[in-house]
Structure formats: C-alpha cells, structure tokens
Amino acid sequence: MSIKRAKKKNWILISILAIVIVVVTAVFLMWPKTTSYESAVASIGDITTYYSFPGNVETKNRQTVMSEKVMQISAIKFKEGDTVKEGDVLIETSTGDEIESKIDGVVTNVNIEENAQVMAGVKLMEIVDNNNLEIKVKVDEYDITALTAGKETTINIVAIDKELTGKVASMSVEGQTVNGVTYFTATIDLAKNSDVKIGMSAEVKLISEQVTGVVTLPMTAIQFDENNNPYVLKEDDNGTAVKTEITTGINDGTTVQIKNGVSNNEAVLYTKSTTSTGMGFRAGMNRSTSSGGDN
C-alpha cells in the first residue's frame, strides 16, 4: 500500500470517529434527565409572627447636678458608683451651701474635685435611677396601632442573654419624618432586673399574628410560578411530579401555613435548588425599624 493511500485511509477513519463522537454527544444531550427530588411531609403545627423593634435601655429618672452660681467645692460626699437616696447631701461648698440629691439612684460622671472653684452652669455630677428603666423605640406610622398602651412585650437583652417582660407605656403624639417615612417614639417599661445596665442594646418583640393547629410545610418546599402564585409538586400514580396550586397563610421565616391544596401528612416534592424566600413570601418577622421591612 502506498503512503498516499495509507494517509487517505487514516483520514477516513478519523472522520468516521469524529462523526460517531458528535452523534453520541448529541444523543446524550437530548436524553431526558432525571430530576432528583427531596420530599417534605405536611404536619399540624403552630406559627407565630412578631413585630420587632431595636432600642436601648434608658433610665426614667436622671438628675444632672449643676452649679447655680460661682462656688468653691469643699467636700464631695459620694464617689462614682455610690448609691444615694433622695435628700442626701452630695456636695458642700466653702460658704456652707449644700447640694442634695433629688432622686434615689447611683452617682455617675463626677466632674469635679474638692477645693476646686467652679463657675455657674457647670455640670458637677449625675445621678441615675437604675431601678426604673425603660426602652424607647422608633415605630413607623404603619405599626403604631401594634404598640397600644398597656400591651405586653418581650424584651431580649443580647449582652446578658436574657429575655424579660415589658409593657408599652406611651406613644409620642408627634412623629418625625426621615427619608419620607414618619416615625413615632414608643416608650416601653422594663421589668426590674439587676443585671440590666443603662445603655444596653435591646430588642422589643410583640406578637403580630398567631395560628394554632394548622397544616404547615417548610418554606423550602414551596415554589412560585411566573405570576408569583405559590404551588407544590405532588407525585402522581405514574411517579411524575405534578404541579398543584396552594393557598398559603402566615409564615415565621422557616415554616408556612397551608390553607388549601395540601393535607396533613401529605408528601410534596421539591428540589434542593428551590428557594422560596427570595420571592412570594414576605418575612415572618414584621417590620423592624432598623431595616424598614414589610408587614
């Protein structure tokens, strides 16, 4: 066989092999792929959603001790951190004048020294009442009806990992508008607790919606069509995943109430790539003034 004929034969074999590879690849790509499903079973449960508002612990009573005239300090009766009672003498002057505490509390921010001469209007020290604390939170105009006076709240103090009770004391009469949103100030009375310190961060929570004994599914099992309508997939008698429209109720961010379309103990299918928190559902935790979320 000549070299020329051998080369021609090789090219024919290479061409045939290339055609076979193309055909096999095309068939593979066109072959229907089997979807791997996860399953979830509907169950009876309870769901509670909350309003959440951030704030800081403040004292209801505070006395800023000021010098009302030019004076020389002859004696400071209490140091920072000392507990005082209403009527206790805090400071004596060289002329015999006495400055008294007007409240029960703890001495903070002592800004003077004995024998110092001070001018009128100087802040000498502060007294804060640690036993009567409150939290003030910003509430946008759409949520003010949720914080009516006397309503019970739960207060989470993150720094000391404690959950305390509180009660709505009042709501400001006048709001303030920031970036087109009007906010009001709610004052929450805080139950007495010796571990709570003035200035600590706090989260005020109160129930928004609550359902008990309802059919529930994990939010990951819920999907949405192009019109943002919720549905689930159910397996028919042939083992095929079939779309079924559902009606949903409230959700707490992980679990959703199913009003119609799925029964208790009924299984639904979903894929791991399914995400339902990005659309369709609104957050289970209601509006927080720090993020401006939705109800």
FENHU-V261626 format. One record per residue. N is the residue number from 0. RES is the residue in one small letter. SS is DSSP state (2 for helix, 1 for strand, 0 for the rest). PHI is phi in whole degrees, 0 to 359 (* if undefined). PSI is psi in whole degrees, 0 to 359 (NA if undefined). Layout:
{{N & RES & SS & PHI & PSI} {N & RES & SS & PHI & PSI}}
This chain:
{{0 & m & 0 & * & 132} {1 & s & 0 & 287 & 160} {2 & i & 2 & 298 & 323} {3 & k & 2 & 295 & 317} {4 & r & 2 & 292 & 323} {5 & a & 2 & 297 & 318} {6 & k & 2 & 295 & 319} {7 & k & 2 & 298 & 318} {8 & k & 2 & 296 & 319} {9 & n & 2 & 298 & 318} {10 & w & 2 & 295 & 323} {11 & i & 2 & 296 & 316} {12 & l & 2 & 297 & 319} {13 & i & 2 & 296 & 319} {14 & s & 2 & 296 & 316} {15 & i & 2 & 298 & 317} {16 & l & 2 & 297 & 320} {17 & a & 2 & 296 & 318} {18 & i & 2 & 297 & 318} {19 & v & 2 & 299 & 317} {20 & i & 2 & 298 & 317} {21 & v & 2 & 297 & 315} {22 & v & 2 & 296 & 314} {23 & v & 2 & 298 & 318} {24 & t & 2 & 297 & 316} {25 & a & 2 & 298 & 316} {26 & v & 2 & 297 & 319} {27 & f & 2 & 297 & 317} {28 & l & 2 & 291 & 327} {29 & m & 2 & 276 & 346} {30 & w & 0 & 292 & 129} {31 & p & 0 & 299 & 132} {32 & k & 0 & 269 & 142} {33 & t & 0 & 274 & 124} {34 & t & 0 & 277 & 133} {35 & s & 0 & 269 & 119} {36 & y & 0 & 254 & 148} {37 & e & 1 & 262 & 163} {38 & s & 1 & 233 & 151} {39 & a & 1 & 224 & 144} {40 & v & 1 & 249 & 128} {41 & a & 0 & 294 & 144} {42 & s & 1 & 219 & 164} {43 & i & 1 & 273 & 132} {44 & g & 1 & 201 & 182} {45 & d & 1 & 244 & 145} {46 & i & 1 & 227 & 134} {47 & t & 1 & 231 & 133} {48 & t & 1 & 245 & 155} {49 & y & 1 & 231 & 153} {50 & y & 1 & 274 & 145} {51 & s & 1 & 224 & 129} {52 & f & 1 & 225 & 126} {53 & p & 1 & 276 & 150} {54 & g & 1 & 196 & 191} {55 & n & 1 & 225 & 149} {56 & v & 1 & 289 & 131} {57 & e & 1 & 231 & 163} {58 & t & 1 & 265 & 146} {59 & k & 0 & 284 & 328} {60 & n & 0 & 240 & 129} {61 & r & 1 & 214 & 135} {62 & q & 1 & 241 & 120} {63 & t & 1 & 264 & 113} {64 & v & 1 & 276 & 118} {65 & m & 1 & 244 & 153} {66 & s & 0 & 276 & 126} {67 & e & 0 & 271 & 349} {68 & k & 0 & 203 & 174} {69 & v & 0 & 295 & 131} {70 & m & 1 & 207 & 159} {71 & q & 1 & 248 & 129} {72 & i & 1 & 278 & 120} {73 & s & 1 & 261 & 331} {74 & a & 1 & 207 & 137} {75 & i & 1 & 247 & 114} {76 & k & 0 & 280 & 337} {77 & f & 0 & 226 & 148} {78 & k & 0 & 255 & 169} {79 & e & 0 & 301 & 132} {80 & g & 0 & 98 & 347} {81 & d & 0 & 286 & 148} {82 & t & 1 & 267 & 135} {83 & v & 1 & 233 & 159} {84 & k & 0 & 249 & 157} {85 & e & 0 & 302 & 129} {86 & g & 0 & 98 & 347} {87 & d & 0 & 296 & 142} {88 & v & 1 & 281 & 120} {89 & l & 1 & 269 & 317} {90 & i & 1 & 220 & 140} {91 & e & 1 & 245 & 144} {92 & t & 1 & 254 & 168} {93 & s & 0 & 294 & 341} {94 & t & 0 & 267 & 3} {95 & g & 0 & 92 & 1} {96 & d & 0 & 289 & 150} {97 & e & 1 & 235 & 138} {98 & i & 1 & 250 & 124} {99 & e & 1 & 252 & 159} {100 & s & 0 & 282 & 137} {101 & k & 0 & 263 & 352} {102 & i & 0 & 220 & 164} {103 & d & 0 & 279 & 137} {104 & g & 1 & 176 & 200} {105 & v & 1 & 239 & 138} {106 & v & 1 & 286 & 131} {107 & t & 1 & 224 & 159} {108 & n & 0 & 52 & 60} {109 & v & 0 & 284 & 117} {110 & n & 0 & 251 & 12} {111 & i & 0 & 229 & 168} {112 & e & 0 & 231 & 157} {113 & e & 0 & 296 & 146} {114 & n & 0 & 74 & 1} {115 & a & 0 & 282 & 147} {116 & q & 1 & 256 & 131} {117 & v & 1 & 235 & 154} {118 & m & 0 & 272 & 169} {119 & a & 0 & 292 & 143} {120 & g & 0 & 86 & 10} {121 & v & 0 & 272 & 137} {122 & k & 1 & 281 & 120} {123 & l & 1 & 269 & 314} {124 & m & 1 & 195 & 175} {125 & e & 1 & 231 & 149} {126 & i & 1 & 239 & 128} {127 & v & 1 & 237 & 142} {128 & d & 0 & 268 & 109} {129 & n & 0 & 277 & 352} {130 & n & 0 & 265 & 348} {131 & n & 0 & 233 & 92} {132 & l & 1 & 248 & 159} {133 & e & 1 & 211 & 167} {134 & i & 1 & 231 & 132} {135 & k & 1 & 249 & 129} {136 & v & 1 & 233 & 151} {137 & k & 1 & 273 & 132} {138 & v & 1 & 232 & 125} {139 & d & 1 & 285 & 162} {140 & e & 0 & 301 & 335} {141 & y & 0 & 280 & 348} {142 & d & 0 & 247 & 2} {143 & i & 2 & 296 & 333} {144 & t & 2 & 290 & 343} {145 & a & 2 & 283 & 337} {146 & l & 0 & 247 & 63} {147 & t & 0 & 283 & 149} {148 & a & 0 & 303 & 134} {149 & g & 0 & 93 & 351} {150 & k & 0 & 287 & 137} {151 & e & 1 & 284 & 144} {152 & t & 1 & 226 & 162} {153 & t & 1 & 252 & 136} {154 & i & 1 & 237 & 122} {155 & n & 1 & 259 & 118} {156 & i & 1 & 261 & 102} {157 & v & 2 & 297 & 318} {158 & a & 2 & 300 & 327} {159 & i & 2 & 247 & 7} {160 & d & 0 & 52 & 53} {161 & k & 1 & 230 & 145} {162 & e & 1 & 245 & 120} {163 & l & 1 & 242 & 170} {164 & t & 1 & 260 & 155} {165 & g & 1 & 211 & 172} {166 & k & 1 & 218 & 135} {167 & v & 1 & 293 & 121} {168 & a & 1 & 268 & 317} {169 & s & 1 & 196 & 165} {170 & m & 1 & 231 & 135} {171 & s & 0 & 300 & 146} {172 & v & 0 & 284 & 325} {173 & e & 0 & 247 & 137} {174 & g & 0 & 263 & 167} {175 & q & 1 & 238 & 135} {176 & t & 1 & 263 & 125} {177 & v & 1 & 232 & 121} {178 & n & 0 & 52 & 41} {179 & g & 0 & 83 & 359} {180 & v & 1 & 246 & 131} {181 & t & 1 & 267 & 127} {182 & y & 1 & 246 & 144} {183 & f & 1 & 243 & 160} {184 & t & 1 & 253 & 121} {185 & a & 1 & 258 & 139} {186 & t & 1 & 252 & 127} {187 & i & 1 & 246 & 121} {188 & d & 1 & 286 & 134} {189 & l & 1 & 253 & 133} {190 & a & 0 & 299 & 144} {191 & k & 0 & 296 & 133} {192 & n & 0 & 205 & 124} {193 & s & 0 & 293 & 341} {194 & d & 0 & 277 & 344} {195 & v & 0 & 278 & 131} {196 & k & 0 & 245 & 148} {197 & i & 0 & 298 & 133} {198 & g & 0 & 101 & 347} {199 & m & 0 & 296 & 147} {200 & s & 1 & 286 & 145} {201 & a & 1 & 217 & 152} {202 & e & 1 & 240 & 119} {203 & v & 1 & 265 & 124} {204 & k & 1 & 235 & 142} {205 & l & 1 & 212 & 152} {206 & i & 1 & 295 & 134} {207 & s & 1 & 261 & 301} {208 & e & 1 & 223 & 152} {209 & q & 1 & 208 & 132} {210 & v & 1 & 229 & 147} {211 & t & 1 & 230 & 148} {212 & g & 1 & 63 & 41} {213 & v & 1 & 248 & 162} {214 & v & 1 & 286 & 131} {215 & t & 1 & 229 & 155} {216 & l & 1 & 221 & 153} {217 & p & 1 & 294 & 145} {218 & m & 2 & 299 & 332} {219 & t & 2 & 295 & 342} {220 & a & 2 & 273 & 354} {221 & i & 0 & 263 & 135} {222 & q & 1 & 239 & 168} {223 & f & 1 & 227 & 141} {224 & d & 0 & 275 & 186} {225 & e & 0 & 295 & 342} {226 & n & 0 & 261 & 12} {227 & n & 0 & 67 & 26} {228 & n & 0 & 268 & 134} {229 & p & 1 & 283 & 147} {230 & y & 1 & 206 & 166} {231 & v & 1 & 231 & 167} {232 & l & 1 & 253 & 131} {233 & k & 1 & 240 & 149} {234 & e & 1 & 272 & 125} {235 & d & 0 & 274 & 187} {236 & d & 0 & 294 & 340} {237 & n & 0 & 266 & 3} {238 & g & 0 & 81 & 15} {239 & t & 0 & 265 & 140} {240 & a & 1 & 284 & 121} {241 & v & 1 & 244 & 134} {242 & k & 1 & 288 & 133} {243 & t & 1 & 228 & 121} {244 & e & 1 & 289 & 145} {245 & i & 0 & 226 & 165} {246 & t & 1 & 244 & 126} {247 & t & 1 & 253 & 159} {248 & g & 1 & 245 & 228} {249 & i & 1 & 279 & 164} {250 & n & 1 & 216 & 155} {251 & d & 0 & 251 & 17} {252 & g & 0 & 101 & 340} {253 & t & 0 & 230 & 329} {254 & t & 1 & 237 & 141} {255 & v & 1 & 236 & 143} {256 & q & 1 & 282 & 131} {257 & i & 1 & 254 & 111} {258 & k & 1 & 276 & 329} {259 & n & 1 & 202 & 143} {260 & g & 0 & 112 & 339} {261 & v & 0 & 221 & 137} {262 & s & 0 & 258 & 163} {263 & n & 0 & 302 & 137} {264 & n & 0 & 72 & 5} {265 & e & 0 & 276 & 138} {266 & a & 1 & 268 & 143} {267 & v & 1 & 232 & 160} {268 & l & 1 & 249 & 152} {269 & y & 1 & 200 & 162} {270 & t & 0 & 259 & 156} {271 & k & 0 & 298 & 333} {272 & s & 0 & 281 & 350} {273 & t & 0 & 294 & 128} {274 & t & 0 & 231 & 129} {275 & s & 0 & 247 & 353} {276 & t & 0 & 280 & 343} {277 & g & 0 & 279 & 342} {278 & m & 0 & 208 & 166} {279 & g & 0 & 80 & 301} {280 & f & 0 & 269 & 146} {281 & r & 0 & 259 & 158} {282 & a & 0 & 301 & 141} {283 & g & 0 & 291 & 327} {284 & m & 0 & 279 & 122} {285 & n & 0 & 290 & 184} {286 & r & 0 & 310 & 128} {287 & s & 0 & 248 & 129} {288 & t & 0 & 293 & 344} {289 & s & 0 & 282 & 336} {290 & s & 0 & 240 & 347} {291 & g & 0 & 67 & 35} {292 & g & 0 & 289 & 187} {293 & d & 0 & 252 & 160} {294 & n & 0 & 292 & NA}}
